[in-house]
């Protein structure tokens, strides 16, 4: 979670707004791109029936991106009926160790790009393409 926090807060204009339970939510321009959601009855442990308390939500850029992540053979990404039709994937905090930091960074960047204002996203991408020497947002 420390890596997630660091990577999300490194993106331009990101605000971290914990909910009443202290669960982090990362947003840009009033739009959340990643958050630790509260337990819901649609996500439960198949063996115990207990509601999952460690679910992260990452926005993605459309249905195709979602399907690609859901097809990952490691099984770290999932969805529930509640998220049908939404451009987002779920991941358990315990499964963060199943991806490396570079992959987590890409997941955060993609989530941020899916929700950031286009002008801000274009400026950030231009800066990245020029090794950080391009225009800054």
N, CA, C and O atoms as CSV, one atom per row, in Angstrom:
chain,resi,resn,atom,element,x,y,z
A,1,UNK,N,N,0.823,-1.199,0.000
A,1,UNK,CA,C,0.000,0.000,0.000
A,1,UNK,C,C,0.865,1.260,0.000
A,1,UNK,O,O,0.460,2.294,-0.532
A,2,UNK,N,N,2.046,1.174,0.592
A,2,UNK,CA,C,2.937,2.340,0.593
A,2,UNK,C,C,3.344,2.682,-0.838
A,2,UNK,O,O,3.409,3.856,-1.200
A,3,UNK,N,N,3.618,1.659,-1.656
A,3,UNK,CA,C,3.963,1.900,-3.054
A,3,UNK,C,C,2.789,2.529,-3.800
A,3,UNK,O,O,2.973,3.462,-4.582
A,4,UNK,N,N,1.595,2.024,-3.559
A,4,UNK,CA,C,0.413,2.585,-4.209
A,4,UNK,C,C,0.263,4.049,-3.840
A,4,UNK,O,O,0.022,4.889,-4.707
A,5,UNK,N,N,0.402,4.355,-2.580
A,5,UNK,CA,C,0.276,5.728,-2.104
A,5,UNK,C,C,1.314,6.627,-2.784
A,5,UNK,O,O,0.986,7.705,-3.282
A,6,UNK,N,N,2.549,6.175,-2.798
A,6,UNK,CA,C,3.629,6.962,-3.402
A,6,UNK,C,C,3.398,7.179,-4.893
A,6,UNK,O,O,3.543,8.295,-5.391
A,7,UNK,N,N,3.041,6.118,-5.600
A,7,UNK,CA,C,2.846,6.211,-7.042
A,7,UNK,C,C,1.645,7.076,-7.397
A,7,UNK,O,O,1.719,7.885,-8.322
A,8,UNK,N,N,0.551,6.920,-6.682
A,8,UNK,CA,C,-0.647,7.721,-6.976
A,8,UNK,C,C,-0.396,9.201,-6.707
A,8,UNK,O,O,-0.783,10.058,-7.501
A,9,UNK,N,N,0.253,9.494,-5.588
A,9,UNK,CA,C,0.495,10.893,-5.231
A,9,UNK,C,C,1.556,11.553,-6.114
A,9,UNK,O,O,1.682,12.777,-6.113
A,10,UNK,N,N,2.319,10.756,-6.866
A,10,UNK,CA,C,3.321,11.308,-7.780
A,10,UNK,C,C,2.695,11.847,-9.066
A,10,UNK,O,O,3.344,12.582,-9.810
A,11,UNK,N,N,1.450,11.488,-9.328
A,11,UNK,CA,C,0.780,11.959,-10.540
A,11,UNK,C,C,0.292,13.397,-10.323
A,11,UNK,O,O,-0.018,13.783,-9.196
A,12,UNK,N,N,0.224,14.181,-11.394
A,12,UNK,CA,C,-0.189,15.584,-11.269
A,12,UNK,C,C,-1.609,15.754,-10.714
A,12,UNK,O,O,-2.525,15.000,-11.044
A,13,UNK,N,N,-1.750,16.753,-9.876
A,13,UNK,CA,C,-3.050,17.211,-9.373
A,13,UNK,C,C,-3.824,16.158,-8.573
A,13,UNK,O,O,-5.047,16.251,-8.462
A,14,UNK,N,N,-3.141,15.173,-8.023
A,14,UNK,CA,C,-3.823,14.119,-7.278
A,14,UNK,C,C,-4.097,14.564,-5.849
A,14,UNK,O,O,-3.265,15.188,-5.190
A,15,UNK,N,N,-5.279,14.223,-5.404
A,15,UNK,CA,C,-5.696,14.483,-4.034
A,15,UNK,C,C,-6.036,13.145,-3.407
A,15,UNK,O,O,-6.746,12.331,-3.998
A,16,UNK,N,N,-5.523,12.926,-2.204
A,16,UNK,CA,C,-5.852,11.717,-1.446
A,16,UNK,C,C,-6.886,12.103,-0.401
A,16,UNK,O,O,-6.649,12.966,0.445
A,17,UNK,N,N,-8.036,11.447,-0.477
A,17,UNK,CA,C,-9.121,11.760,0.442
A,17,UNK,C,C,-9.609,10.480,1.099
A,17,UNK,O,O,-10.433,9.763,0.531
A,18,UNK,N,N,-9.102,10.187,2.299
A,18,UNK,CA,C,-9.581,8.984,2.992
A,18,UNK,C,C,-11.062,9.111,3.337
A,18,UNK,O,O,-11.559,10.204,3.609
A,19,UNK,N,N,-11.766,7.957,3.320
A,19,UNK,CA,C,-13.173,7.975,3.713
A,19,UNK,C,C,-13.274,7.980,5.237
A,19,UNK,O,O,-12.258,8.092,5.923
A,20,UNK,N,N,-14.465,7.861,5.761
A,20,UNK,CA,C,-14.677,7.910,7.214
A,20,UNK,C,C,-13.941,6.808,7.959
A,20,UNK,O,O,-13.626,6.960,9.139
A,21,UNK,N,N,-13.663,5.693,7.278
A,21,UNK,CA,C,-12.942,4.577,7.891
A,21,UNK,C,C,-11.441,4.672,7.660
A,21,UNK,O,O,-10.699,3.784,8.078
A,22,UNK,N,N,-10.981,5.732,7.003
A,22,UNK,CA,C,-9.564,5.901,6.727
A,22,UNK,C,C,-9.083,5.197,5.475
A,22,UNK,O,O,-7.881,5.144,5.217
A,23,UNK,N,N,-10.010,4.654,4.688
A,23,UNK,CA,C,-9.629,3.977,3.443
A,23,UNK,C,C,-9.284,5.034,2.400
A,23,UNK,O,O,-10.059,5.962,2.169
A,24,UNK,N,N,-8.111,4.889,1.766
A,24,UNK,CA,C,-7.694,5.927,0.824
A,24,UNK,C,C,-8.472,5.906,-0.489
A,24,UNK,O,O,-8.869,4.854,-0.989
A,25,UNK,N,N,-8.670,7.091,-1.018
A,25,UNK,CA,C,-9.228,7.286,-2.351
A,25,UNK,C,C,-8.367,8.349,-3.017
A,25,UNK,O,O,-8.088,9.392,-2.427
A,26,UNK,N,N,-7.951,8.079,-4.242
A,26,UNK,CA,C,-7.098,8.997,-4.984
A,26,UNK,C,C,-7.913,9.576,-6.133
A,26,UNK,O,O,-8.531,8.845,-6.907
A,27,UNK,N,N,-7.902,10.895,-6.229
A,27,UNK,CA,C,-8.690,11.546,-7.259
A,27,UNK,C,C,-7.915,12.617,-7.985
A,27,UNK,O,O,-6.896,13.112,-7.504
A,28,UNK,N,N,-8.420,12.964,-9.151
A,28,UNK,CA,C,-7.873,14.044,-9.952
A,28,UNK,C,C,-9.052,14.811,-10.528
A,28,UNK,O,O,-9.949,14.220,-11.130
A,29,UNK,N,N,-9.051,16.115,-10.345
A,29,UNK,CA,C,-10.116,16.985,-10.849
A,29,UNK,C,C,-11.490,16.507,-10.404
A,29,UNK,O,O,-12.445,16.545,-11.180
A,30,UNK,N,N,-11.590,16.064,-9.178
A,30,UNK,CA,C,-12.872,15.635,-8.629
A,30,UNK,C,C,-13.328,14.252,-9.046
A,30,UNK,O,O,-14.448,13.853,-8.728
A,31,UNK,N,N,-12.479,13.503,-9.756
A,31,UNK,CA,C,-12.826,12.150,-10.204
A,31,UNK,C,C,-11.879,11.149,-9.556
A,31,UNK,O,O,-10.659,11.282,-9.653
A,32,UNK,N,N,-12.438,10.169,-8.908
A,32,UNK,CA,C,-11.631,9.138,-8.270
A,32,UNK,C,C,-11.111,8.177,-9.331
A,32,UNK,O,O,-11.855,7.744,-10.211
A,33,UNK,N,N,-9.815,7.844,-9.237
A,33,UNK,CA,C,-9.242,6.886,-10.186
A,33,UNK,C,C,-8.820,5.591,-9.508
A,33,UNK,O,O,-8.643,4.575,-10.181
A,34,UNK,N,N,-8.657,5.608,-8.204
A,34,UNK,CA,C,-8.313,4.395,-7.458
A,34,UNK,C,C,-8.781,4.595,-6.022
A,34,UNK,O,O,-8.622,5.672,-5.448
A,35,UNK,N,N,-9.367,3.529,-5.444
A,35,UNK,CA,C,-9.768,3.636,-4.046
A,35,UNK,C,C,-9.877,2.261,-3.398
A,35,UNK,O,O,-10.042,1.239,-4.064
A,36,UNK,N,N,-9.779,2.279,-2.085
A,36,UNK,CA,C,-9.962,1.077,-1.260
A,36,UNK,C,C,-11.425,1.086,-0.829
A,36,UNK,O,O,-11.839,1.896,0.000
A,37,UNK,N,N,-12.183,0.190,-1.395
A,37,UNK,CA,C,-13.621,0.249,-1.155
A,37,UNK,C,C,-14.022,-0.477,0.127
A,37,UNK,O,O,-13.332,-1.370,0.618
A,38,UNK,N,N,-15.138,-0.059,0.628
A,38,UNK,CA,C,-15.714,-0.706,1.818
A,38,UNK,C,C,-16.214,-2.102,1.452
A,38,UNK,O,O,-16.522,-2.365,0.290
A,39,UNK,N,N,-16.296,-2.988,2.427
A,39,UNK,CA,C,-16.848,-4.322,2.141
A,39,UNK,C,C,-18.271,-4.201,1.596
A,39,UNK,O,O,-19.082,-3.413,2.081
A,40,UNK,N,N,-18.544,-5.006,0.576
A,40,UNK,CA,C,-19.868,-5.047,-0.029
A,40,UNK,C,C,-20.250,-6.504,-0.216
A,40,UNK,O,O,-19.385,-7.371,-0.342
A,41,UNK,N,N,-21.545,-6.767,-0.234
A,41,UNK,CA,C,-22.008,-8.154,-0.315
A,41,UNK,C,C,-21.690,-8.822,-1.640
A,41,UNK,O,O,-21.820,-10.041,-1.752
A,42,UNK,N,N,-21.274,-8.055,-2.661
A,42,UNK,CA,C,-20.952,-8.667,-3.948
A,42,UNK,C,C,-19.523,-9.206,-4.015
A,42,UNK,O,O,-19.164,-9.860,-4.994
A,43,UNK,N,N,-18.705,-8.947,-3.001
A,43,UNK,CA,C,-17.325,-9.451,-2.980
A,43,UNK,C,C,-17.090,-10.149,-1.640
A,43,UNK,O,O,-16.971,-9.506,-0.596
A,44,UNK,N,N,-17.027,-11.470,-1.697
A,44,UNK,CA,C,-16.886,-12.240,-0.465
A,44,UNK,C,C,-15.930,-13.399,-0.675
A,44,UNK,O,O,-15.692,-13.837,-1.801
A,45,UNK,N,N,-15.392,-13.884,0.425
A,45,UNK,CA,C,-14.489,-15.031,0.396
A,45,UNK,C,C,-15.313,-16.281,0.118
A,45,UNK,O,O,-16.253,-16.583,0.854
A,46,UNK,N,N,-14.970,-17.005,-0.934
A,46,UNK,CA,C,-15.742,-18.182,-1.344
A,46,UNK,C,C,-15.724,-19.282,-0.285
A,46,UNK,O,O,-16.678,-20.053,-0.178
A,47,UNK,N,N,-14.652,-19.359,0.496
A,47,UNK,CA,C,-14.544,-20.409,1.505
A,47,UNK,C,C,-15.287,-20.065,2.791
A,47,UNK,O,O,-15.947,-20.926,3.373
A,48,UNK,N,N,-15.186,-18.821,3.238
A,48,UNK,CA,C,-15.762,-18.446,4.531
A,48,UNK,C,C,-17.070,-17.676,4.411
A,48,UNK,O,O,-17.847,-17.621,5.364
A,49,UNK,N,N,-17.320,-17.083,3.247
A,49,UNK,CA,C,-18.509,-16.258,3.074
A,49,UNK,C,C,-18.344,-14.853,3.625
A,49,UNK,O,O,-19.257,-14.036,3.508
A,50,UNK,N,N,-17.185,-14.554,4.232
A,50,UNK,CA,C,-16.955,-13.226,4.805
A,50,UNK,C,C,-16.761,-12.195,3.694
A,50,UNK,O,O,-16.169,-12.483,2.654
A,51,UNK,N,N,-17.271,-10.990,3.939
A,51,UNK,CA,C,-17.093,-9.903,2.985
A,51,UNK,C,C,-15.622,-9.525,2.917
A,51,UNK,O,O,-14.939,-9.469,3.939
A,52,UNK,N,N,-15.140,-9.265,1.709
A,52,UNK,CA,C,-13.744,-8.875,1.531
A,52,UNK,C,C,-13.551,-7.439,1.991
A,52,UNK,O,O,-14.283,-6.531,1.597
A,53,UNK,N,N,-12.547,-7.263,2.834
A,53,UNK,CA,C,-12.257,-5.955,3.411
A,53,UNK,C,C,-11.059,-5.285,2.747
A,53,UNK,O,O,-10.667,-4.183,3.130
A,54,UNK,N,N,-10.482,-5.948,1.759
A,54,UNK,CA,C,-9.222,-5.457,1.188
A,54,UNK,C,C,-9.296,-5.287,-0.328
A,54,UNK,O,O,-8.364,-5.659,-1.042
A,55,UNK,N,N,-10.384,-4.736,-0.813
A,55,UNK,CA,C,-10.582,-4.604,-2.263
A,55,UNK,C,C,-10.224,-3.188,-2.719
A,55,UNK,O,O,-10.726,-2.191,-2.199
A,56,UNK,N,N,-9.336,-3.146,-3.712
A,56,UNK,CA,C,-8.982,-1.895,-4.376
A,56,UNK,C,C,-9.711,-1.829,-5.714
A,56,UNK,O,O,-9.922,-2.851,-6.367
A,57,UNK,N,N,-10.088,-0.629,-6.111
A,57,UNK,CA,C,-10.730,-0.401,-7.406
A,57,UNK,C,C,-9.807,0.499,-8.216
A,57,UNK,O,O,-9.374,1.551,-7.746
A,58,UNK,N,N,-9.514,0.070,-9.443
A,58,UNK,CA,C,-8.721,0.864,-10.379
A,58,UNK,C,C,-9.564,1.127,-11.618
A,58,UNK,O,O,-10.065,0.189,-12.239
A,59,UNK,N,N,-9.723,2.383,-11.978
A,59,UNK,CA,C,-10.409,2.706,-13.235
A,59,UNK,C,C,-9.499,2.337,-14.391
A,59,UNK,O,O,-8.275,2.402,-14.278
A,60,UNK,N,N,-10.103,1.951,-15.497
A,60,UNK,CA,C,-9.367,1.587,-16.708
A,60,UNK,C,C,-9.978,2.342,-17.887
A,60,UNK,O,O,-11.044,2.949,-17.779
A,61,UNK,N,N,-9.277,2.285,-19.003
A,61,UNK,CA,C,-9.714,3.017,-20.185
A,61,UNK,C,C,-10.593,2.150,-21.077
A,61,UNK,O,O,-10.204,1.800,-22.191
A,62,UNK,N,N,-11.769,1.808,-20.588
A,62,UNK,CA,C,-12.743,1.108,-21.409
A,62,UNK,C,C,-12.803,-0.397,-21.193
A,62,UNK,O,O,-12.014,-0.985,-20.453
A,63,UNK,N,N,-13.775,-0.990,-21.875
A,63,UNK,CA,C,-14.070,-2.419,-21.720
A,63,UNK,C,C,-12.926,-3.307,-22.191
A,63,UNK,O,O,-12.656,-4.345,-21.585
A,64,UNK,N,N,-12.258,-2.910,-23.259
A,64,UNK,CA,C,-11.158,-3.737,-23.774
A,64,UNK,C,C,-10.008,-3.809,-22.763
A,64,UNK,O,O,-9.457,-4.885,-22.527
A,65,UNK,N,N,-9.651,-2.686,-22.176
A,65,UNK,CA,C,-8.588,-2.669,-21.159
A,65,UNK,C,C,-8.992,-3.509,-19.953
A,65,UNK,O,O,-8.170,-4.218,-19.372
A,66,UNK,N,N,-10.260,-3.419,-19.587
A,66,UNK,CA,C,-10.761,-4.213,-18.464
A,66,UNK,C,C,-10.635,-5.706,-18.769
A,66,UNK,O,O,-10.158,-6.477,-17.936
A,67,UNK,N,N,-11.059,-6.100,-19.947
A,67,UNK,CA,C,-11.006,-7.519,-20.318
A,67,UNK,C,C,-9.575,-8.044,-20.360
A,67,UNK,O,O,-9.318,-9.185,-19.975
A,68,UNK,N,N,-8.651,-7.220,-20.824
A,68,UNK,CA,C,-7.244,-7.635,-20.851
A,68,UNK,C,C,-6.723,-7.914,-19.442
A,68,UNK,O,O,-6.038,-8.910,-19.214
A,69,UNK,N,N,-7.048,-7.038,-18.512
A,69,UNK,CA,C,-6.601,-7.251,-17.127
A,69,UNK,C,C,-7.285,-8.464,-16.511
A,69,UNK,O,O,-6.650,-9.240,-15.798
A,70,UNK,N,N,-8.566,-8.630,-16.780
A,70,UNK,CA,C,-9.289,-9.772,-16.217
A,70,UNK,C,C,-8.777,-11.099,-16.781
A,70,UNK,O,O,-8.918,-12.140,-16.141
A,71,UNK,N,N,-8.190,-11.064,-17.969
A,71,UNK,CA,C,-7.661,-12.279,-18.594
A,71,UNK,C,C,-6.263,-12.642,-18.081
A,71,UNK,O,O,-5.727,-13.691,-18.438
A,72,UNK,N,N,-5.676,-11.784,-17.250
A,72,UNK,CA,C,-4.338,-12.056,-16.709
A,72,UNK,C,C,-4.349,-13.422,-16.022
A,72,UNK,O,O,-5.153,-13.642,-15.115
A,73,UNK,N,N,-3.477,-14.338,-16.433
A,73,UNK,CA,C,-3.506,-15.698,-15.883
A,73,UNK,C,C,-3.163,-15.791,-14.390
A,73,UNK,O,O,-3.434,-16.816,-13.763
A,74,UNK,N,N,-2.582,-14.752,-13.820
A,74,UNK,CA,C,-2.269,-14.787,-12.382
A,74,UNK,C,C,-3.518,-14.668,-11.523
A,74,UNK,O,O,-3.508,-15.028,-10.346
A,75,UNK,N,N,-4.596,-14.158,-12.117
A,75,UNK,CA,C,-5.852,-14.041,-11.380
A,75,UNK,C,C,-5.867,-12.974,-10.307
A,75,UNK,O,O,-6.658,-13.068,-9.369
A,76,UNK,N,N,-5.016,-11.957,-10.413
A,76,UNK,CA,C,-4.995,-10.909,-9.393
A,76,UNK,C,C,-6.091,-9.869,-9.600
A,76,UNK,O,O,-6.466,-9.168,-8.660
A,77,UNK,N,N,-6.603,-9.765,-10.819
A,77,UNK,CA,C,-7.670,-8.807,-11.103
A,77,UNK,C,C,-8.993,-9.542,-11.215
A,77,UNK,O,O,-9.047,-10.668,-11.710
A,78,UNK,N,N,-10.053,-8.905,-10.755
A,78,UNK,CA,C,-11.371,-9.512,-10.847
A,78,UNK,C,C,-12.426,-8.427,-10.939
A,78,UNK,O,O,-12.124,-7.235,-10.882
A,79,UNK,N,N,-13.649,-8.855,-11.080
A,79,UNK,CA,C,-14.780,-7.936,-11.091
A,79,UNK,C,C,-15.932,-8.632,-10.387
A,79,UNK,O,O,-15.840,-9.812,-10.048
A,80,UNK,N,N,-16.987,-7.920,-10.176
A,80,UNK,CA,C,-18.205,-8.473,-9.593
A,80,UNK,C,C,-19.382,-7.946,-10.405
A,80,UNK,O,O,-19.218,-6.996,-11.170
A,81,UNK,N,N,-20.545,-8.529,-10.259
A,81,UNK,CA,C,-21.708,-8.031,-11.016
A,81,UNK,C,C,-21.965,-6.536,-10.812
A,81,UNK,O,O,-22.445,-5.860,-11.722
A,82,UNK,N,N,-21.653,-6.027,-9.636
A,82,UNK,CA,C,-21.840,-4.599,-9.359
A,82,UNK,C,C,-21.064,-3.740,-10.362
A,82,UNK,O,O,-21.500,-2.639,-10.698
A,83,UNK,N,N,-19.930,-4.229,-10.837
A,83,UNK,CA,C,-19.057,-3.472,-11.717
A,83,UNK,C,C,-19.278,-3.781,-13.197
A,83,UNK,O,O,-18.541,-3.273,-14.042
A,84,UNK,N,N,-20.278,-4.603,-13.529
A,84,UNK,CA,C,-20.599,-4.853,-14.941
A,84,UNK,C,C,-20.951,-3.530,-15.611
A,84,UNK,O,O,-21.755,-2.754,-15.095
A,85,UNK,N,N,-20.342,-3.286,-16.765
A,85,UNK,CA,C,-20.616,-2.053,-17.489
A,85,UNK,C,C,-19.762,-0.877,-17.054
A,85,UNK,O,O,-19.838,0.191,-17.662
A,86,UNK,N,N,-18.958,-1.041,-16.027
A,86,UNK,CA,C,-18.073,0.030,-15.558
A,86,UNK,C,C,-16.652,-0.266,-15.990
A,86,UNK,O,O,-16.227,-1.421,-16.004
A,87,UNK,N,N,-15.925,0.769,-16.339
A,87,UNK,CA,C,-14.531,0.631,-16.747
A,87,UNK,C,C,-13.640,0.652,-15.505
A,87,UNK,O,O,-12.979,1.647,-15.204
A,88,UNK,N,N,-13.644,-0.469,-14.801
A,88,UNK,CA,C,-12.827,-0.594,-13.588
A,88,UNK,C,C,-12.583,-2.069,-13.306
A,88,UNK,O,O,-13.393,-2.929,-13.650
A,89,UNK,N,N,-11.447,-2.338,-12.673
A,89,UNK,CA,C,-11.141,-3.683,-12.210
A,89,UNK,C,C,-10.898,-3.634,-10.713
A,89,UNK,O,O,-10.566,-2.591,-10.149
A,90,UNK,N,N,-11.070,-4.773,-10.092
A,90,UNK,CA,C,-10.849,-4.900,-8.659
A,90,UNK,C,C,-9.600,-5.735,-8.417
A,90,UNK,O,O,-9.206,-6.557,-9.244
A,91,UNK,N,N,-8.991,-5.500,-7.263
A,91,UNK,CA,C,-7.802,-6.246,-6.872
A,91,UNK,C,C,-7.757,-6.259,-5.355
A,91,UNK,O,O,-8.051,-5.252,-4.711
A,92,UNK,N,N,-7.392,-7.392,-4.787
A,92,UNK,CA,C,-7.258,-7.455,-3.332
A,92,UNK,C,C,-5.900,-6.901,-2.923
A,92,UNK,O,O,-4.900,-7.109,-3.611
A,93,UNK,N,N,-5.874,-6.197,-1.803
A,93,UNK,CA,C,-4.622,-5.645,-1.294
A,93,UNK,C,C,-3.603,-6.762,-1.095
A,93,UNK,O,O,-2.417,-6.581,-1.372
A,94,UNK,N,N,-4.056,-7.902,-0.622
A,94,UNK,CA,C,-3.127,-9.018,-0.395
A,94,UNK,C,C,-2.447,-9.460,-1.694
A,94,UNK,O,O,-1.381,-10.074,-1.643
A,95,UNK,N,N,-3.041,-9.163,-2.857
A,95,UNK,CA,C,-2.472,-9.560,-4.137
A,95,UNK,C,C,-1.527,-8.521,-4.731
A,95,UNK,O,O,-0.976,-8.735,-5.811
A,96,UNK,N,N,-1.334,-7.399,-4.039
A,96,UNK,CA,C,-0.383,-6.401,-4.536
A,96,UNK,C,C,1.009,-7.011,-4.676
A,96,UNK,O,O,1.774,-6.621,-5.558
A,97,UNK,N,N,1.335,-7.956,-3.816
A,97,UNK,CA,C,2.628,-8.624,-3.904
A,97,UNK,C,C,2.763,-9.487,-5.134
A,97,UNK,O,O,3.871,-9.915,-5.458
A,98,UNK,N,N,1.666,-9.762,-5.837
A,98,UNK,CA,C,1.690,-10.574,-7.042
A,98,UNK,C,C,2.062,-9.798,-8.294
A,98,UNK,O,O,2.215,-10.380,-9.368
A,99,UNK,N,N,2.208,-8.489,-8.156
A,99,UNK,CA,C,2.663,-7.665,-9.278
A,99,UNK,C,C,3.872,-6.864,-8.807
A,99,UNK,O,O,3.996,-6.553,-7.622
A,100,UNK,N,N,4.756,-6.536,-9.737
A,100,UNK,CA,C,5.925,-5.762,-9.331
A,100,UNK,C,C,5.605,-4.269,-9.355
A,100,UNK,O,O,4.550,-3.848,-9.829
A,101,UNK,N,N,6.538,-3.486,-8.836
A,101,UNK,CA,C,6.318,-2.046,-8.712
A,101,UNK,C,C,6.089,-1.384,-10.069
A,101,UNK,O,O,5.258,-0.483,-10.183
A,102,UNK,N,N,6.813,-1.819,-11.094
A,102,UNK,CA,C,6.625,-1.227,-12.425
A,102,UNK,C,C,5.215,-1.495,-12.949
A,102,UNK,O,O,4.602,-0.626,-13.567
A,103,UNK,N,N,4.710,-2.690,-12.701
A,103,UNK,CA,C,3.358,-3.012,-13.143
A,103,UNK,C,C,2.317,-2.216,-12.356
A,103,UNK,O,O,1.319,-1.760,-12.914
A,104,UNK,N,N,2.562,-2.054,-11.058
A,104,UNK,CA,C,1.659,-1.229,-10.244
A,104,UNK,C,C,1.694,0.206,-10.737
A,104,UNK,O,O,0.656,0.865,-10.799
A,105,UNK,N,N,2.872,0.698,-11.090
A,105,UNK,CA,C,2.989,2.058,-11.615
A,105,UNK,C,C,2.162,2.210,-12.888
A,105,UNK,O,O,1.454,3.204,-13.046
A,106,UNK,N,N,2.243,1.241,-13.793
A,106,UNK,CA,C,1.459,1.294,-15.021
A,106,UNK,C,C,-0.040,1.265,-14.738
A,106,UNK,O,O,-0.815,1.961,-15.395
A,107,UNK,N,N,-0.440,0.467,-13.772
A,107,UNK,CA,C,-1.847,0.386,-13.387
A,107,UNK,C,C,-2.335,1.734,-12.856
A,107,UNK,O,O,-3.426,2.186,-13.203
A,108,UNK,N,N,-1.522,2.370,-12.015
A,108,UNK,CA,C,-1.870,3.682,-11.463
A,108,UNK,C,C,-1.910,4.732,-12.573
A,108,UNK,O,O,-2.844,5.531,-12.641
A,109,UNK,N,N,-0.909,4.728,-13.431
A,109,UNK,CA,C,-0.879,5.704,-14.536
A,109,UNK,C,C,-2.098,5.534,-15.428
A,109,UNK,O,O,-2.750,6.516,-15.782
A,110,UNK,N,N,-2.410,4.299,-15.794
A,110,UNK,CA,C,-3.569,4.060,-16.658
A,110,UNK,C,C,-4.866,4.503,-15.988
A,110,UNK,O,O,-5.742,5.073,-16.638
A,111,UNK,N,N,-4.985,4.243,-14.696
A,111,UNK,CA,C,-6.183,4.667,-13.955
A,111,UNK,C,C,-6.264,6.193,-13.930
A,111,UNK,O,O,-7.331,6.770,-14.139
A,112,UNK,N,N,-5.132,6.835,-13.673
A,112,UNK,CA,C,-5.093,8.293,-13.635
A,112,UNK,C,C,-5.447,8.872,-15.013
A,112,UNK,O,O,-6.247,9.802,-15.116
A,113,UNK,N,N,-4.840,8.309,-16.073
A,113,UNK,CA,C,-5.120,8.795,-17.429
A,113,UNK,C,C,-6.596,8.640,-17.801
A,113,UNK,O,O,-7.146,9.458,-18.538
A,114,UNK,N,N,-7.225,7.594,-17.291
A,114,UNK,CA,C,-8.640,7.356,-17.595
A,114,UNK,C,C,-9.547,8.405,-16.965
A,114,UNK,O,O,-10.676,8.592,-17.418
A,115,UNK,N,N,-9.074,9.091,-15.930
A,115,UNK,CA,C,-9.933,10.035,-15.204
A,115,UNK,C,C,-9.448,11.487,-15.227
A,115,UNK,O,O,-10.215,12.403,-14.933
A,116,UNK,N,N,-8.188,11.692,-15.573
A,116,UNK,CA,C,-7.631,13.051,-15.562
A,116,UNK,C,C,-8.215,13.883,-16.705
A,116,UNK,O,O,-8.580,13.339,-17.747
A,117,UNK,N,N,-8.301,15.193,-16.510
A,117,UNK,CA,C,-8.708,16.060,-17.619
A,117,UNK,C,C,-7.748,15.859,-18.796
A,117,UNK,O,O,-6.544,15.702,-18.598
A,118,UNK,N,N,-8.276,15.866,-19.993
A,118,UNK,CA,C,-7.471,15.582,-21.186
A,118,UNK,C,C,-6.274,16.527,-21.317
A,118,UNK,O,O,-5.188,16.098,-21.706
A,119,UNK,N,N,-6.462,17.786,-21.000
A,119,UNK,CA,C,-5.366,18.757,-21.092
A,119,UNK,C,C,-4.227,18.374,-20.145
A,119,UNK,O,O,-3.057,18.421,-20.525
A,120,UNK,N,N,-4.567,17.999,-18.932
A,120,UNK,CA,C,-3.563,17.615,-17.937
A,120,UNK,C,C,-2.877,16.315,-18.358
A,120,UNK,O,O,-1.660,16.180,-18.230
A,121,UNK,N,N,-3.655,15.369,-18.854
A,121,UNK,CA,C,-3.099,14.088,-19.300
A,121,UNK,C,C,-2.145,14.296,-20.476
A,121,UNK,O,O,-1.063,13.710,-20.505
A,122,UNK,N,N,-2.539,15.132,-21.449
A,122,UNK,CA,C,-1.676,15.388,-22.607
A,122,UNK,C,C,-0.361,16.033,-22.182
A,122,UNK,O,O,0.703,15.666,-22.680
A,123,UNK,N,N,-0.432,16.986,-21.269
A,123,UNK,CA,C,0.782,17.661,-20.797
A,123,UNK,C,C,1.694,16.677,-20.071
A,123,UNK,O,O,2.911,16.707,-20.252
A,124,UNK,N,N,1.117,15.819,-19.261
A,124,UNK,CA,C,1.932,14.834,-18.536
A,124,UNK,C,C,2.570,13.851,-19.512
A,124,UNK,O,O,3.755,13.539,-19.390
A,125,UNK,N,N,1.799,13.362,-20.475
A,125,UNK,CA,C,2.338,12.426,-21.470
A,125,UNK,C,C,3.446,13.076,-22.289
A,125,UNK,O,O,4.450,12.427,-22.584
A,126,UNK,N,N,3.287,14.339,-22.660
A,126,UNK,CA,C,4.319,15.044,-23.420
A,126,UNK,C,C,5.599,15.165,-22.596
A,126,UNK,O,O,6.696,14.984,-23.123
A,127,UNK,N,N,5.462,15.469,-21.319
A,127,UNK,CA,C,6.626,15.561,-20.446
A,127,UNK,C,C,7.314,14.212,-20.306
A,127,UNK,O,O,8.543,14.137,-20.294
A,128,UNK,N,N,6.535,13.155,-20.201
A,128,UNK,CA,C,7.102,11.802,-20.099
A,128,UNK,C,C,7.831,11.419,-21.383
A,128,UNK,O,O,8.898,10.806,-21.330
A,129,UNK,N,N,7.267,11.774,-22.533
A,129,UNK,CA,C,7.876,11.452,-23.824
A,129,UNK,C,C,9.197,12.154,-24.044
A,129,UNK,O,O,10.038,11.674,-24.804
A,130,UNK,N,N,9.390,13.294,-23.382
A,130,UNK,CA,C,10.636,14.047,-23.554
A,130,UNK,C,C,11.560,13.879,-22.354
A,130,UNK,O,O,12.461,14.687,-22.127
A,131,UNK,N,N,11.318,12.813,-21.587
A,131,UNK,CA,C,12.176,12.564,-20.429
A,131,UNK,C,C,12.020,13.589,-19.336
A,131,UNK,O,O,12.962,13.881,-18.599
A,132,UNK,N,N,10.827,14.131,-19.233
A,132,UNK,CA,C,10.564,15.108,-18.177
A,132,UNK,C,C,10.957,16.525,-18.542
A,132,UNK,O,O,10.841,17.428,-17.713
A,133,UNK,N,N,11.421,16.741,-19.766
A,133,UNK,CA,C,11.857,18.083,-20.175
A,133,UNK,C,C,10.792,18.835,-20.957
A,133,UNK,O,O,11.014,19.961,-21.402
A,134,UNK,N,N,9.624,18.198,-21.120
A,134,UNK,CA,C,8.529,18.838,-21.844
A,134,UNK,C,C,7.723,19.735,-20.925
A,134,UNK,O,O,8.131,20.009,-19.796
A,135,UNK,N,N,6.591,20.186,-21.405
A,135,UNK,CA,C,5.751,21.076,-20.591
A,135,UNK,C,C,5.244,20.366,-19.346
A,135,UNK,O,O,4.930,19.176,-19.367
A,136,UNK,N,N,5.176,21.104,-18.294
A,136,UNK,CA,C,4.663,20.561,-17.025
A,136,UNK,C,C,3.223,20.995,-16.839
A,136,UNK,O,O,2.849,22.113,-17.193
A,137,UNK,N,N,2.404,20.089,-16.271
A,137,UNK,CA,C,1.003,20.466,-16.049
A,137,UNK,C,C,0.886,21.540,-14.992
A,137,UNK,O,O,-0.220,21.979,-14.676
